[in-house]
Each structure stands twice: as structure tokens, then as C-alpha cells.
């Protein structure tokens, strides 16, 4: 068993954007910014959004130490209003924290914030996890169905990597949906 290495980007991000030319990226739920830092190193103009100001301060400190420029915004995905559109919108392990009533509008917003031919990269818990694991658990293929008119580059429901959840001592993993979709 190998634990998630938070000093590296999420494998989905590294794989999906490996051959994608740098542009503007929005990292929703960026936390301390492992994906934001990775993309900025590759030449992306990154905006990192999170509700946790302490985590965003850690991200700014890490960016400063590495000579990177990353815009950070303290906001909830349900209230954030960008001034432009993005080539890539990342929303990794965030949506399952929202109540069900907010899921469709959050996804519609991310889609609207994406430039034509831009990508959405999303991961979230599925209902294959025990009830109550998170406020919202995506039913099988529900995330994919929100992207019916988009070109799906990747969709899978599979086990996450191993993590030690905050407040726990034993590693766990969860069934997650992973999506990479291109706006038409």
C-alpha cells in the first residue's frame, strides 16, 4: 500500500494536461496547491480558489519560495465569480462536500467558466462508499451525465489512492468518479 504523495500533482492532472499547452487554469478547492504549483511550474497562469485561508497562505508561501505567481482567492465554489474563462478547470475532491441541491449549478458554473476546447477535470466520491461518507455521493455515472454534450476524454469510477484522513491513524481509500471532459 502506497499513501498519496501530496508533494506531487494528482496523477489525473499530470496525465490529462501533459500534452495540453499552458494557458489559464482554475483550481477549485486548491487547498495548499499541489496542482496549482505543478501547473504554474509548467507555465500556466493559475487561479487557486479555496474556502481555507490558512491553506491558501501556505500555497502563497510555497509559490513565493519557488518564484511562482499564483492568484489565490478565498471563496466557495457556489459563490465564486471569475472575471474570465479558463483553459482548464480543476475541481478535485470538492463536489462531494456540497449538498445535492448545489451540485448541478456548481457543475454548470464550471462548464460556463471553461473556454471552448478547454477541459474540466473532476474527481468526487461515488455512492459505492458508505452512506454519510460525505454530504453528497454521486450515483453511478451521474457525474459523466452532466457532461453529455462535452467530449469525454476519460471517465472511470475506481478506488482512490490511500490516504490517512484528518483525525484518523489508519489509511483509507474511497470509490471515486474521475472525469476529464472537453468543452465543445
HULINLIN-V339767 format. One record per backbone hydrogen bond with DSSP energy under -1.0 kcal/mol. CO is the residue of the C=O (numbers start at 0). NH is the residue of the N-H. Records with the same first field share a line. If there is no record, write none. Layout:
CO = NH / NH
This chain:
4 = 7
9 = 13
10 = 14
11 = 15
12 = 16
22 = 44
23 = 86 / 87
24 = 46
25 = 89
26 = 48
29 = 32
32 = 36
33 = 37
34 = 38
35 = 39
36 = 40
37 = 41
38 = 43
39 = 42
44 = 24
45 = 70
46 = 26
47 = 72
48 = 28 / 29
49 = 74
51 = 55
52 = 56
53 = 57
54 = 58
55 = 59
56 = 60
57 = 61
58 = 62
59 = 63
60 = 64
61 = 65
62 = 67
63 = 66
70 = 47
72 = 49
75 = 78 / 79
85 = 114
86 = 118
87 = 25
88 = 120
89 = 27
90 = 122
93 = 96
94 = 97
95 = 135
98 = 101
99 = 102
101 = 105
102 = 106
103 = 107
104 = 108
105 = 109
106 = 110
107 = 111
108 = 112
110 = 113
112 = 85
114 = 117
117 = 182
118 = 88
119 = 180
120 = 90
121 = 178
122 = 92
123 = 176
124 = 137
125 = 128
129 = 132
137 = 126
138 = 141
140 = 144
143 = 146
144 = 147
146 = 149
150 = 181
153 = 179
155 = 177
157 = 175
161 = 3
162 = 171
164 = 167
171 = 162
173 = 159
174 = 125
175 = 157
176 = 123
177 = 155
178 = 121
179 = 152 / 153
180 = 119
181 = 150
182 = 116
